[in-house]
Structure formats: structure tokens, C-alpha cells
Amino acid sequence: MTLPRAYEDQLVERAKQDADAFGELYDHYFGQIYRFVFSRLRDQEAAEDVTSEVFFKALRAIGRYKPSGHPFSAWLYQISVNAINDHYRSRKPTSSLDSAIAVADPARPVDDRVVDSAEAARVWAAIDDLPPQQRAAMTLKLGEDLKLAQIGEILGKSEGAVKLLIHRGMIGVRLRLGVVVAIEEQS
């Protein structure tokens, strides 16, 4: 559920002085930001830590926040992308076989689920190697399944620019994974 823009703007202004107002923002956006972070980290404990860090950073910086015509969530997503990148830079990513199996369909054979999990990890690793703008657009599209307009609001770009970032990101991922499309081979 989206907060009405006028109410959200008033709430953000109040949050600069009032902890209860920031708490309301936290309550409204926590689930959304946690799901985004978890979709990238695939580790509950790490996602909880990074999501907490996102809101601590937001709380510390709320006094400097200036509305830009985009929803407040766009600012939180930007903080999230940076916090996720910091997490990967500071720690070697780990993956737990148990957590990979837990998020997969239990009706499928374990070996199929493990192969799918390993392939997903390869794809996300390739996305992590993309330039920052492409990585952010791909993460918001694939990890959060946001529409191009929503991604544009978050990144401060037009829908056309987002479409181009995603297209270039897909090409970059294919190159990193060694996937060549038949049409590209004929060129």
C-alpha cells in the first residue's frame, strides 16, 4: 500500500523532529525494504542486519533529506543498494545449502533445487559485476519485480533510460555467463 504523496511528505518532515513519525515510516516501509534486501542477499540474518543498517542510515540522514518529487521509498532503495554493495565488499558472500533448499519448492527433487539455486547464484554474481546503474536497475526489476516507471522514480531516470539500462545489463549478464544468443552469433 502506497502512502498518499502529500501525507508522506508531511510525515517525512515531521520525522526530522519526531521519532514517532520516523517510526511510522519505518513500520510502513520495513517489509518492502527487507524483501528487497533479502532478494539480493538470500540470507535471513544478513538481510535483517542490512535492513536495520538501512533504517539507521536513514534516521541519521533524515534531517538532510530533501524531497525530489520521488517517493520516500526511492531514497530508501538507494540507501539499500549502497548498503548491499557495502555488505558484499566487506564480507565474502556465503550461501547455505539449507537456506537454498528452504526457499525452493519442496515438491521438487533436492538435486534439481540445488542446481537451480547454484544457477541463480551465478546469475546474481554476474549482476553484481555490472556497472552500478545497470546493477541497480536489474536488481529492482528482477529482485523486486518493479515496473519500469517505479524503477525510473527510484533511480531518477526516464522509463526509456531504465529500459536501456536493463537491456545493457542483460547483455552484460549474458557475456559474463558465456550465454550467446543465436542471432548475436550470426552478426
PLY file of the C-alpha trace (Angstrom):
ply
format ascii 1.0
element vertex 187
property float x
property float y
property float z
element edge 186
property int vertex1
property int vertex2
end_header
0.00 0.00 0.00
1.38 3.37 -1.04
1.10 6.36 1.23
-0.59 9.38 -0.37
2.24 11.68 -1.54
1.08 14.72 0.45
0.76 12.67 3.64
4.13 11.02 3.05
5.81 14.42 2.52
4.28 15.73 5.77
5.29 12.58 7.62
8.88 12.86 6.38
9.04 16.49 7.51
7.69 15.53 10.95
10.16 12.63 11.12
13.02 15.13 11.06
11.99 16.16 14.59
9.64 13.42 15.80
10.76 9.83 16.42
7.15 8.60 16.29
6.79 9.94 12.74
10.00 8.15 11.71
8.61 5.04 13.40
5.55 5.26 11.18
7.78 5.48 8.10
9.76 2.52 9.41
6.61 0.46 10.00
5.28 1.27 6.54
8.48 0.58 4.57
10.29 -2.08 6.60
8.70 -5.09 4.87
9.26 -3.69 1.40
12.93 -2.85 2.06
13.56 -6.16 3.85
12.14 -8.15 0.90
14.36 -6.19 -1.49
17.49 -6.74 0.62
16.68 -10.42 1.17
16.15 -10.93 -2.57
19.75 -9.83 -3.10
21.46 -11.45 -0.12
19.45 -14.67 0.18
20.40 -14.91 3.83
17.89 -14.03 6.55
20.39 -12.91 9.18
22.38 -10.78 6.74
19.17 -9.30 5.30
17.96 -8.36 8.78
21.32 -6.74 9.58
21.49 -4.81 6.31
17.85 -3.70 6.55
18.48 -2.42 10.08
21.53 -0.58 8.79
19.42 1.00 6.02
16.98 2.42 8.55
19.76 3.58 10.91
21.38 5.42 7.99
18.02 6.88 7.02
17.38 8.02 10.58
20.80 9.67 10.80
20.36 11.39 7.44
16.65 12.28 7.59
17.47 15.87 8.55
19.29 16.31 5.25
16.58 14.61 3.17
15.11 16.89 0.54
12.01 15.81 -1.38
12.88 15.34 -5.04
9.46 14.61 -6.47
10.06 10.88 -6.00
8.52 8.75 -3.26
10.41 8.42 0.01
10.88 4.73 -0.81
13.16 5.75 -3.70
15.57 7.24 -1.16
15.35 4.09 0.98
16.05 1.89 -2.06
19.12 3.97 -2.89
20.39 3.54 0.66
19.59 -0.19 0.38
21.55 -0.65 -2.84
24.56 1.06 -1.25
24.24 -0.99 1.96
24.03 -4.23 -0.05
27.13 -3.24 -2.01
28.93 -2.40 1.26
27.91 -5.79 2.64
29.39 -7.62 -0.35
32.57 -5.56 -0.24
33.08 -6.16 3.48
32.24 -9.87 3.54
32.74 -12.76 1.24
29.23 -13.84 0.23
28.21 -17.17 1.65
25.41 -19.45 0.69
23.84 -22.08 2.82
22.55 -25.24 1.21
19.82 -25.38 3.84
18.60 -21.85 3.10
18.73 -22.50 -0.66
16.59 -25.59 -0.21
14.24 -23.87 2.22
13.22 -21.19 -0.29
12.73 -23.67 -3.14
9.69 -25.81 -3.89
9.85 -28.81 -1.52
7.93 -30.95 -4.03
10.86 -30.89 -6.48
13.80 -33.28 -6.12
16.62 -31.93 -3.96
19.24 -32.21 -6.71
17.08 -30.10 -9.08
16.61 -27.46 -6.37
20.35 -27.32 -5.68
21.14 -26.92 -9.40
18.56 -24.11 -9.69
19.96 -22.41 -6.60
23.51 -22.61 -7.93
22.40 -21.19 -11.29
20.56 -18.33 -9.57
23.71 -17.58 -7.56
25.73 -17.47 -10.82
23.24 -15.03 -12.37
23.22 -12.76 -9.30
27.03 -12.84 -9.19
27.07 -11.70 -12.83
24.59 -8.93 -11.99
26.83 -7.87 -9.09
29.67 -7.35 -11.59
27.65 -4.89 -13.69
28.21 -1.12 -13.54
26.28 0.42 -10.59
23.34 1.89 -12.57
22.78 -1.33 -14.55
23.12 -3.40 -11.36
20.54 -1.25 -9.55
18.06 -1.39 -12.46
18.47 -5.16 -12.85
18.12 -5.71 -9.10
14.93 -3.66 -8.88
13.46 -5.38 -11.95
14.45 -8.98 -11.23
14.66 -8.91 -7.43
11.64 -6.72 -6.71
9.69 -7.14 -9.97
9.07 -3.39 -10.12
7.65 -1.73 -13.21
9.92 0.46 -15.35
8.18 3.63 -14.13
8.79 2.67 -10.50
12.44 1.89 -11.20
12.72 5.22 -13.00
11.37 7.04 -9.95
13.85 5.27 -7.68
16.85 5.88 -9.93
15.76 9.33 -11.11
15.65 8.20 -14.75
13.08 8.06 -17.55
11.40 4.77 -18.44
13.38 4.72 -21.68
16.66 5.13 -19.80
15.66 2.32 -17.41
14.76 0.07 -20.33
18.19 0.76 -21.84
19.95 0.06 -18.51
18.13 -3.27 -18.22
18.85 -4.16 -21.85
22.55 -3.39 -21.42
22.52 -5.22 -18.09
21.05 -8.32 -19.75
23.77 -8.19 -22.42
26.40 -7.83 -19.69
24.99 -10.78 -17.74
24.90 -12.94 -20.87
28.52 -12.06 -21.63
29.62 -12.80 -18.07
27.81 -16.14 -18.13
29.02 -17.04 -21.62
25.47 -17.20 -22.96
25.29 -16.26 -26.63
22.01 -15.83 -28.43
21.83 -17.40 -31.90
21.07 -14.04 -33.56
24.13 -12.48 -31.94
26.29 -15.35 -33.23
25.20 -14.66 -36.82
26.22 -10.99 -36.69
0 1
1 2
2 3
3 4
4 5
5 6
6 7
7 8
8 9
9 10
10 11
11 12
12 13
13 14
14 15
15 16
16 17
17 18
18 19
19 20
20 21
21 22
22 23
23 24
24 25
25 26
26 27
27 28
28 29
29 30
30 31
31 32
32 33
33 34
34 35
35 36
36 37
37 38
38 39
39 40
40 41
41 42
42 43
43 44
44 45
45 46
46 47
47 48
48 49
49 50
50 51
51 52
52 53
53 54
54 55
55 56
56 57
57 58
58 59
59 60
60 61
61 62
62 63
63 64
64 65
65 66
66 67
67 68
68 69
69 70
70 71
71 72
72 73
73 74
74 75
75 76
76 77
77 78
78 79
79 80
80 81
81 82
82 83
83 84
84 85
85 86
86 87
87 88
88 89
89 90
90 91
91 92
92 93
93 94
94 95
95 96
96 97
97 98
98 99
99 100
100 101
101 102
102 103
103 104
104 105
105 106
106 107
107 108
108 109
109 110
110 111
111 112
112 113
113 114
114 115
115 116
116 117
117 118
118 119
119 120
120 121
121 122
122 123
123 124
124 125
125 126
126 127
127 128
128 129
129 130
130 131
131 132
132 133
133 134
134 135
135 136
136 137
137 138
138 139
139 140
140 141
141 142
142 143
143 144
144 145
145 146
146 147
147 148
148 149
149 150
150 151
151 152
152 153
153 154
154 155
155 156
156 157
157 158
158 159
159 160
160 161
161 162
162 163
163 164
164 165
165 166
166 167
167 168
168 169
169 170
170 171
171 172
172 173
173 174
174 175
175 176
176 177
177 178
178 179
179 180
180 181
181 182
182 183
183 184
184 185
185 186
